[in-house]
Amino acid sequence: MSEKKGSHIKWMKRAIFLASLGENTTSPNPKVGAVILDKNGNLISEGFHFKAGMPHAEAMAFNNLKKDAKGGSMYVNLEPCCHQGKTPPCVNKVISSGIRKIYISIQDPDKRVSGKGIKLLKEAGIQVHLGLCERESLELNKAFIHRNITKKAFGTLKWAMSIDGRIALKNGKSKWITNEKSRSLVHSFRAEFDAIIIGGNTLRRDNPLLTTRGSKIPEPLRVVFTKSLDLPSRSNLWDCNKAKTLVIYDSSTANENYLKRIPKSVEVEKISSDNPELISKTLAKRGCNKVLWECGPRLATAAIQSNCIQEIIAFIAPKILGGENSMNPLGDFEFEEMHEIIKLGESRVSLMGNDICIKSSFKN
Ligand SMILES: NC(=O)c1ccc[n+]([C@@H]2O[C@H](COP(=O)([O-])OP(=O)(O)OC[C@H]3O[C@@H](n4cnc5c(N)ncnc54)[C@H](OP(=O)(O)O)[C@@H]3O)[C@@H](O)[C@H]2O)c1
C-alpha cells in the first residue's frame, strides 16, 4: 500500500471511529463521523453525529474548525446530506467551505440523498472519492441501511438455552438457564436496540422487565405482539415510568374487549394480520433501525420465516433440562431435506464465565 493511500485509510478510519461514538444514540439517523484536513494535510477539525436533531458530523466539524478549510480535504463515512431535515443540508456547508477533495466511504441509502449529495459536490468542482473503507462503513451502519432499503427494522433474535438445546421446561419455567454474567450482558446489550419485542405468551409466563437497567436513557421501546389481546391486567410492562411499552395486536383475531385491561400509559396499535413483517415495518416507520426479538419459539419461528431476523445471539449454558417436551428455541420449519436447512454466515463466539455466547448473521 502506498504511503498516500495508507494516510487516506487512516483518516477514514478516524471518521469511522468518531461515527461509532454515536452508537446507541443516533437512531433513526445513521452513525457519521467527519475529519477535516487543511491544504497541507494537517488535521484542523473533526466531528460526529450524536443524536437526531443535533448537528450532523460535517456541521459539527465545521463548527469546530481551528483554521480555514479552503483547499483542504474532508473524510466522512457516509455521503453528506443534501436535503433540509431537522438541520440544514451538509453539502452546502462543504461547498461553501472551499474544501477541494472529499473522501466518502459509502453512499447514503436514504432516497432523499442517495447519490444526489455526491452529484452536487462534483458539480461544485469538488473532487469526490467514493469507497474508502467501504466494508467497515457498511458494517457500522448496517441497521440504518437495512431499514432504508427494506423498510423493515434490522432484527436480532436472542435466546438462552441449555447445553441440550432447551429454552424452558415443559411447564414454561425458564428462570434461570444462563449465569448472572450472561444475564447482565443481556441487560447492557439491549442498549444497542431501539425496541425489544416479545409475544403475548412470554409476557403472561415470564412477566419480564425488558430494560437495560438504566444503561440507556430513554430505554428501548418494549413491544408486545399479541393475536388474542388476552393480556393480564397486572404486568411489569404496564409500568411506563422507566420505559415505554407498545402493544401491537392483530385486529383480525383479537378480542378488543381486553383492551380495557391495558393502562392508558401503554400505547396500543392494531395491525391487520399476525405476520411479524407488519411489526417490523411498523417499528421501522417509527424510526427504529435495530430491534431485538426476545420472544419464544412460536413468534421467533414466524419472525425468521418472514425475514425479520438478520442475526441470532444464542447463550448456551452447561446445564441439562432434558425432556422431549421441554421447549426448543424454534418451532418446525417443515424441512424435509438437509439442503433446505438454514445455514448461517459469519459467527462470533465469546465465553461468559461457563456460558458460551454465539452471534451468527444470516447470509444476505
Ligand atoms: N429462554 C429464552 O431465551 C426464552 C425467551 C423467550 C421466551 N421463552 C419462553 O418461551 C415461552 C413462550 O413461548 P412462545 O412461543 O409462546 O413465545 P411468545 O414470545 O409469547 O410468542 C408467541 C405469542 O406471540 C403472539 N403472536 C403474534 N403473532 C404471532 C405469530 N405469527 N406466531 C406466533 N405467535 C404470535 C401470540 O400472543 P397471544 O397468545 O397473546 O395472542 C403468541 O401466543 C415461555 O415459556 C418463555 O419462558 C424463553
The ligand as a MOL file (V3000), in Angstrom:
LIG
                    3D

  0  0  0     0  0            999 V3000
M  V30 BEGIN CTAB
M  V30 COUNTS 48 52 0 0 0
M  V30 BEGIN ATOM
M  V30 1 N -35.0010 -18.9660 27.2920 0
M  V30 2 C -35.2970 -17.9860 26.4650 0
M  V30 3 O -34.4190 -17.3750 25.8540 0
M  V30 4 C -36.7340 -17.5750 26.2450 0
M  V30 5 C -37.0380 -16.3610 25.6000 0
M  V30 6 C -38.3500 -16.0300 25.3970 0
M  V30 7 C -39.3490 -16.8880 25.8080 0
M  V30 8 N -39.0220 -18.0360 26.4430 0 CHG=1
M  V30 9 C -40.0660 -18.9620 26.8860 0
M  V30 10 O -40.8980 -19.2100 25.7710 0
M  V30 11 C -42.2150 -19.4510 26.2410 0
M  V30 12 C -43.1940 -18.7130 25.3370 0
M  V30 13 O -43.0440 -19.2090 24.0240 0
M  V30 14 P -43.9350 -18.7140 22.8170 0
M  V30 15 O -43.5050 -19.3660 21.5930 0
M  V30 16 O -45.3830 -18.8500 23.1810 0 CHG=-1
M  V30 17 O -43.4620 -17.2070 22.7240 0
M  V30 18 P -44.0860 -15.7560 22.6640 0
M  V30 19 O -42.9010 -14.8620 22.7440 0
M  V30 20 O -45.1290 -15.4710 23.6470 0
M  V30 21 O -44.7320 -15.7460 21.2270 0
M  V30 22 C -45.9820 -16.3690 20.9670 0
M  V30 23 C -47.1270 -15.3920 21.1700 0
M  V30 24 O -46.9320 -14.3020 20.2850 0
M  V30 25 C -48.1650 -13.8380 19.7780 0
M  V30 26 N -48.1240 -13.9010 18.3040 0
M  V30 27 C -48.4440 -12.8940 17.4800 0
M  V30 28 N -48.2730 -13.2260 16.2270 0
M  V30 29 C -47.7720 -14.4650 16.2050 0
M  V30 30 C -47.3860 -15.3480 15.1730 0
M  V30 31 N -47.4590 -15.0220 13.8830 0
M  V30 32 N -46.9170 -16.5630 15.5250 0
M  V30 33 C -46.8160 -16.9100 16.8150 0
M  V30 34 N -47.1900 -16.1050 17.8360 0
M  V30 35 C -47.6750 -14.8860 17.5340 0
M  V30 36 C -49.2290 -14.7100 20.4170 0
M  V30 37 O -49.6570 -13.9930 21.5650 0
M  V30 38 P -51.1340 -14.1580 22.1820 0
M  V30 39 O -51.1750 -15.5510 22.7240 0
M  V30 40 O -51.1870 -13.1260 23.2530 0
M  V30 41 O -52.0800 -13.9550 21.0670 0
M  V30 42 C -48.4600 -15.9580 20.8000 0
M  V30 43 O -49.0080 -16.6470 21.9030 0
M  V30 44 C -42.2500 -19.0180 27.6860 0
M  V30 45 O -42.3190 -20.1730 28.4920 0
M  V30 46 C -40.9470 -18.3210 27.9130 0
M  V30 47 O -40.4170 -18.5700 29.1930 0
M  V30 48 C -37.7540 -18.4010 26.6800 0
M  V30 END ATOM
M  V30 BEGIN BOND
M  V30 1 1 1 2
M  V30 2 2 2 3
M  V30 3 1 2 4
M  V30 4 1 4 5
M  V30 5 2 4 48
M  V30 6 2 5 6
M  V30 7 1 6 7
M  V30 8 2 7 8
M  V30 9 1 8 9
M  V30 10 1 8 48
M  V30 11 1 9 10
M  V30 12 1 9 46
M  V30 13 1 10 11
M  V30 14 1 11 12
M  V30 15 1 11 44
M  V30 16 1 12 13
M  V30 17 1 13 14
M  V30 18 2 14 15
M  V30 19 1 14 16
M  V30 20 1 14 17
M  V30 21 1 17 18
M  V30 22 2 18 19
M  V30 23 1 18 20
M  V30 24 1 18 21
M  V30 25 1 21 22
M  V30 26 1 22 23
M  V30 27 1 23 24
M  V30 28 1 23 42
M  V30 29 1 24 25
M  V30 30 1 25 26
M  V30 31 1 25 36
M  V30 32 1 26 27
M  V30 33 1 26 35
M  V30 34 2 27 28
M  V30 35 1 28 29
M  V30 36 1 29 30
M  V30 37 2 29 35
M  V30 38 1 30 31
M  V30 39 2 30 32
M  V30 40 1 32 33
M  V30 41 2 33 34
M  V30 42 1 34 35
M  V30 43 1 36 37
M  V30 44 1 36 42
M  V30 45 1 37 38
M  V30 46 2 38 39
M  V30 47 1 38 40
M  V30 48 1 38 41
M  V30 49 1 42 43
M  V30 50 1 44 45
M  V30 51 1 44 46
M  V30 52 1 46 47
M  V30 END BOND
M  V30 END CTAB
M  END
